């Protein structure tokens, strides 16, 4: 069934924005490690049949080691870091911090491939990190455990995403997206599931938390990847990745509507500053300026 790619783009942003809401609900009860082990397990169960139906299983042959490393840096490590961050940070704030991913992608490309960034890229990096400071500035009343460490955890997670993107470019550029996504989810599950046995919760889990992890795995991970693949095919990777700019909008909206999270003036200013920095870093704003 064909649908409008723009509608799918907005739907994907809404789904991925909601993932921070569901993490905020379920992480305090499951704990970061068990939550993400279940999330990747459920996503693997969703994606594997699609991989087999598309006949892309052989795409993984001979590339298991590289796919495993991508699974660690694109899924296992950042997922757990996000799970830890959402123990205390709001869904909206975490979704905005997630938008720094493209900035780290450019930074890693410079450090790894020696790709010299343009002046606008460097300015974008600086603007983006100023935005992070502004976003968190009115939340510094908490101690390091509730504010600073979770913020650093998210930034480390987005650095992992940036590193993973460059690793994929260097080692797996010819692999199909569905095979790569499935392989990374399965790899993460193989590591996180045994590890989660050491982090089993002592208290009973609420129904809300159970439903949240199911939605995280099925909708926010499994089906979200499938929608993303469709967008790449319909719009191209450069246009599909613009979903990054929309995710914070929905992350903040869902947090406000369902968790009654406070939206301060500094939250808005910091969020817009981060998105400006991301636009400059990735060259999106520069390209638009040239076209106009």
C-alpha positions as CSV (number, residue, x, y, z in Angstrom):
1,X,0.0,0.0,0.0
2,X,1.4,3.4,-1.0
3,X,1.1,6.4,1.2
4,X,2.3,9.9,1.1
5,X,6.0,10.0,2.2
6,X,5.5,13.2,4.0
7,X,2.7,11.6,6.1
8,X,5.0,8.7,6.9
9,X,7.8,11.1,7.9
10,X,5.5,12.9,10.4
11,X,4.2,9.5,11.6
12,X,7.7,8.2,12.2
13,X,8.7,11.4,14.1
14,X,5.6,11.0,16.2
15,X,6.4,7.3,16.9
16,X,10.1,7.9,17.7
17,X,9.1,11.0,19.8
18,X,6.8,8.7,21.8
19,X,9.6,6.3,22.5
20,X,10.9,8.7,25.1
21,X,7.5,8.8,26.7
22,X,7.4,5.0,27.0
23,X,11.0,4.8,28.3
24,X,10.1,7.4,30.9
25,X,7.2,5.3,32.1
26,X,8.9,1.8,32.0
27,X,12.6,2.4,32.8
28,X,12.1,3.2,36.6
29,X,10.2,-0.1,37.0
30,X,12.2,-2.5,34.7
31,X,15.6,-0.8,35.0
32,X,17.6,0.3,31.9
33,X,19.2,-3.0,31.1
34,X,16.2,-5.3,31.4
35,X,14.0,-2.7,29.6
36,X,16.3,-2.5,26.6
37,X,16.9,-6.2,26.5
38,X,13.2,-6.7,26.2
39,X,12.9,-3.9,23.7
40,X,15.5,-5.3,21.4
41,X,14.2,-8.9,21.8
42,X,10.7,-7.8,20.8
43,X,12.1,-5.7,17.9
44,X,14.1,-8.7,16.7
45,X,11.0,-10.9,16.7
46,X,9.2,-8.2,14.6
47,X,12.0,-7.7,12.1
48,X,13.2,-11.2,11.5
49,X,10.1,-12.3,9.5
50,X,10.4,-9.3,7.3
51,X,14.1,-10.1,6.7
52,X,13.2,-13.6,5.7
53,X,10.3,-12.5,3.5
54,X,12.5,-10.0,1.7
55,X,15.2,-12.7,1.2
56,X,17.9,-10.6,2.7
57,X,19.2,-13.1,5.2
58,X,22.3,-13.9,3.1
59,X,23.2,-10.2,3.2
60,X,24.6,-10.9,6.7
61,X,26.9,-13.7,5.6
62,X,30.5,-12.9,6.3
63,X,29.7,-9.6,8.0
64,X,28.6,-10.8,11.4
65,X,31.5,-9.2,13.2
66,X,30.9,-5.8,11.8
67,X,27.1,-6.1,12.3
68,X,27.8,-7.1,15.9
69,X,29.8,-3.9,16.5
70,X,27.2,-1.8,14.9
71,X,24.6,-3.5,17.1
72,X,26.7,-2.5,20.2
73,X,27.2,1.1,19.2
74,X,23.9,1.8,17.5
75,X,21.6,-0.2,19.8
76,X,22.9,-1.9,23.0
77,X,25.0,0.8,24.5
78,X,22.9,3.9,23.5
79,X,19.6,2.2,24.4
80,X,20.8,1.4,27.9
81,X,22.2,5.0,28.3
82,X,18.9,6.4,27.3
83,X,17.1,4.0,29.7
84,X,19.4,5.3,32.5
85,X,18.8,9.0,31.5
86,X,15.0,8.6,31.5
87,X,15.1,7.5,35.1
88,X,15.3,11.2,35.9
89,X,15.2,13.4,32.8
90,X,11.9,14.2,31.2
91,X,10.8,12.6,27.9
92,X,10.8,16.0,26.2
93,X,14.3,17.0,27.3
94,X,15.7,13.6,26.4
95,X,14.2,13.7,22.9
96,X,15.8,17.1,22.3
97,X,19.2,16.0,23.5
98,X,18.8,13.0,21.1
99,X,18.8,15.5,18.2
100,X,22.5,16.1,18.7
101,X,23.2,12.8,16.9
102,X,24.0,14.3,13.5
103,X,26.4,16.7,15.2
104,X,28.4,13.9,16.6
105,X,28.2,12.1,13.2
106,X,30.0,15.1,11.6
107,X,32.5,15.3,14.5
108,X,33.4,11.6,14.2
109,X,33.7,11.8,10.4
110,X,36.3,14.6,11.0
111,X,38.2,12.6,13.6
112,X,38.0,9.3,11.8
113,X,38.0,10.1,8.0
114,X,39.6,13.5,8.3
115,X,36.7,15.0,6.5
116,X,37.4,18.7,6.9
117,X,34.2,20.4,8.1
118,X,33.1,23.7,6.6
119,X,33.0,26.8,8.7
120,X,29.2,26.5,9.1
121,X,29.7,22.9,10.4
122,X,32.1,24.1,13.1
123,X,29.7,27.0,14.0
124,X,26.9,24.5,14.2
125,X,28.8,22.3,16.6
126,X,29.4,25.3,18.9
127,X,25.8,26.5,18.6
128,X,24.5,23.0,19.3
129,X,26.5,22.6,22.5
130,X,25.4,26.0,23.6
131,X,21.9,24.9,23.1
132,X,22.5,21.8,25.3
133,X,23.8,24.2,28.0
134,X,20.7,26.5,27.7
135,X,18.3,23.5,27.7
136,X,19.7,22.2,30.9
137,X,20.5,25.6,32.6
138,X,17.2,25.9,34.4
139,X,17.5,22.3,35.6
140,X,20.8,22.6,37.4
141,X,19.0,22.9,40.8
142,X,19.2,19.1,41.0
143,X,22.3,17.2,41.9
144,X,24.7,15.5,39.4
145,X,22.9,12.2,39.7
146,X,19.6,13.6,38.6
147,X,20.8,16.1,36.0
148,X,24.4,16.1,35.0
149,X,25.1,12.4,34.7
150,X,21.9,11.6,32.8
151,X,22.7,14.5,30.4
152,X,26.2,13.2,29.8
153,X,24.7,9.7,29.3
154,X,22.4,11.0,26.5
155,X,25.3,12.8,24.9
156,X,27.4,9.6,25.1
157,X,24.5,7.7,23.5
158,X,24.3,10.2,20.6
159,X,28.0,10.0,20.2
160,X,27.6,6.2,19.9
161,X,25.0,6.8,17.2
162,X,27.4,9.1,15.3
163,X,30.2,6.6,15.6
164,X,27.9,3.8,14.4
165,X,26.9,5.8,11.4
166,X,30.5,6.3,10.4
167,X,31.3,2.6,11.1
168,X,28.4,1.6,8.9
169,X,29.7,3.9,6.2
170,X,33.2,2.4,6.4
171,X,32.4,-1.3,6.8
172,X,28.8,-1.9,5.7
173,X,27.8,0.7,3.1
174,X,26.6,-2.0,0.7
175,X,24.3,-3.8,3.1
176,X,20.6,-3.4,3.0
177,X,19.0,-1.3,5.7
178,X,16.6,-4.1,6.8
179,X,19.4,-6.6,7.2
180,X,21.5,-4.2,9.1
181,X,18.7,-3.1,11.4
182,X,17.7,-6.7,12.1
183,X,21.3,-7.8,12.7
184,X,21.9,-5.0,15.1
185,X,18.8,-5.7,17.1
186,X,19.6,-9.4,17.3
187,X,23.2,-8.7,18.3
188,X,22.1,-6.3,21.0
189,X,19.6,-8.8,22.3
190,X,22.3,-11.5,22.5
191,X,24.4,-9.3,24.8
192,X,21.7,-7.5,26.8
193,X,19.4,-10.5,27.5
194,X,22.0,-12.5,29.5
195,X,23.2,-9.3,31.2
196,X,19.7,-8.4,32.2
197,X,19.5,-11.5,34.5
198,X,21.8,-9.6,36.9
199,X,19.4,-6.6,36.9
200,X,16.0,-8.2,37.5
201,X,13.6,-5.9,39.4
202,X,12.7,-6.7,43.0
203,X,9.2,-5.2,42.9
204,X,6.2,-6.1,40.8
205,X,5.9,-4.4,37.4
206,X,2.8,-2.4,36.7
207,X,0.6,-3.0,33.6
208,X,1.5,0.5,32.3
209,X,5.2,-0.4,32.3
210,X,4.5,-3.8,30.6
211,X,2.4,-2.1,27.9
212,X,5.1,0.5,27.4
213,X,7.9,-2.0,26.8
214,X,5.7,-3.9,24.3
215,X,4.9,-0.7,22.4
216,X,8.6,0.3,22.5
217,X,9.7,-3.0,20.9
218,X,6.8,-3.5,18.4
219,X,6.0,0.0,17.3
220,X,8.8,2.3,18.3
221,X,11.6,0.0,17.2
222,X,10.4,-2.8,14.9
223,X,7.7,-1.0,12.8
224,X,9.5,2.3,13.1
225,X,12.6,0.9,11.3
226,X,10.3,-0.5,8.5
227,X,8.8,2.9,8.0
228,X,12.2,4.4,7.9
229,X,13.3,2.0,5.2
230,X,10.3,3.0,3.2
231,X,11.2,6.6,3.6
232,X,14.7,6.0,2.4
233,X,13.5,4.3,-0.7
234,X,10.8,7.0,-1.4
235,X,12.7,10.2,-0.4
236,X,16.4,9.2,-0.3
237,X,18.5,9.0,2.9
238,X,19.2,12.8,3.1
239,X,15.5,13.7,3.2
240,X,14.6,10.8,5.4
241,X,17.1,11.8,8.1
242,X,15.2,15.1,8.5
243,X,13.0,13.1,10.8
244,X,15.6,14.1,13.4
245,X,14.3,17.6,13.4
246,X,10.7,16.6,14.1
247,X,11.3,14.1,16.9
248,X,11.9,16.7,19.7
249,X,8.6,18.4,18.8
250,X,6.7,15.2,19.4
251,X,8.8,14.2,22.4
252,X,8.0,17.5,24.1
253,X,4.3,17.3,23.1
254,X,3.8,13.8,24.3
255,X,5.6,14.5,27.6
256,X,3.4,17.6,28.1
257,X,0.1,15.8,27.3
258,X,0.6,12.5,29.0
259,X,3.1,13.1,31.7
260,X,2.3,16.7,32.5
261,X,5.9,17.7,32.0
262,X,6.7,21.4,32.4
263,X,7.7,23.3,29.3
264,X,9.8,26.3,30.3
265,X,10.9,29.3,28.2
266,X,14.5,28.0,28.5
267,X,13.4,24.6,27.2
268,X,12.0,26.2,24.1
269,X,15.1,28.4,23.6
270,X,17.5,25.6,24.2
271,X,15.6,23.2,21.9
272,X,15.6,25.7,19.1
273,X,19.3,26.5,19.6
274,X,20.1,22.8,19.4
275,X,18.1,22.3,16.2
276,X,19.8,25.4,14.7
277,X,23.2,23.9,15.6
278,X,22.2,20.5,14.0
279,X,21.0,22.3,10.9
280,X,24.3,24.2,10.5
281,X,26.4,21.1,11.4
282,X,24.8,18.9,8.8
283,X,24.7,21.6,6.1
284,X,20.9,21.5,5.8
285,X,20.5,25.2,6.4
286,X,23.4,26.0,4.1
287,X,21.9,24.0,1.3
288,X,18.5,25.6,1.8
289,X,20.1,29.1,1.7
290,X,21.9,28.2,-1.6
291,X,18.7,26.9,-3.2
292,X,16.7,30.0,-2.2
